Amino acid sequence: MITHRSTPGEQPADGGIFPATGTYTEVHTPKVLAFTWTWETGHPMAGVETNIRIELSAQGKDTFELMTHFGLPSARRCWRARRN
C-alpha cells in the first residue's frame, strides 16, 4: 500500500488548510488510480473516509478523465456538519 497526504485548496476562515490523508487502493498505470480520502481534524467532515477513483482513457489526441467520488455522507449530514 502507498499512503498519500494532500492539502486541498479549500481553506478554513483562519487562512490555514484542511489536510486530508488516504491510501492508494488501486494503481494501474496509466489508466486507473484509486484511493481513500479522509479529512483530518478541523474540517466539518473530519474522520469520514470516502473513496476516489480516477480513470483515464484516450479520446483521439486528448485524454478523458472520469473521476468518481463515492462513500460520501448524505447532503443532510454535510449541511449539519457545516452549521456546527
N, C-alpha and C positions, 0 to 999 in steps of 0.2 A: 504494500500500500504506500502511496505517496500522499503526504499531507501538505496542504497549502494554507496560507493565511493571506487574506485580502483586506484592503482598506478602501471600500467602495466610496463613491463620490458623495453620497448623502451625508449631510453634516448636521450635528445637533446645534441647538441655538447658541451654545458657547463657542462655536467655531472649531471644535475638535472633530474627531472622526468616530464612526461606528465600525470597529473592526469585526470581521467575520472569519470563521475558520471552517475547515472541512477536510474531507478525504476524497481523493480520486477513487472512483469505484469502477471506472471503465476507461481504458486508453487504447484506442485502435487507430494509430497514426496512419494516414492523415484524415480519417473520416469521422471518428467519434471521440468525444471527451465527455465524461460524466463525473459528477462529484456531489458530495453533500455540501450543504451551506447552512451554517448556524451563526446567527448574530451573537455577539458577546454582550457582556454587561453594558447597560446604558441605552440600548436600543429597545423600543417598545416590544419587539418580538424576540428579545434575548432568550436563548435556550431552546428555541423552536428549530428543529432540524428539518430542512427541506432538501429536495434533490433537483439538480440541474443537469440536463443532457443536451449537448450541442452536437449536431450532425452537419457535416459539410459535404456538398456534392457539386460536381462541375455542371455548369449551365452555359455551354458554349465557352466563351472567353472569360466568363465570370464564375464566381463561387456563390452558391446558395447556402445560407446558414439557417438551420432550423433549431431554435432554442426552446426547449420545453422545461418549464419550472413547475414541479409538482410537489405535492405534500404540503401545500400552503394551508394555513388556517383559514377558517371562514372569514368573509368580509366583516361579519358582525364582530368576531373576536378581534380582528385588526383594528376596527373602529374603537372598540372599548379600550384596547391597549394604548392607542394614541391619545385618548382622552385622559388616561391616568397618569 
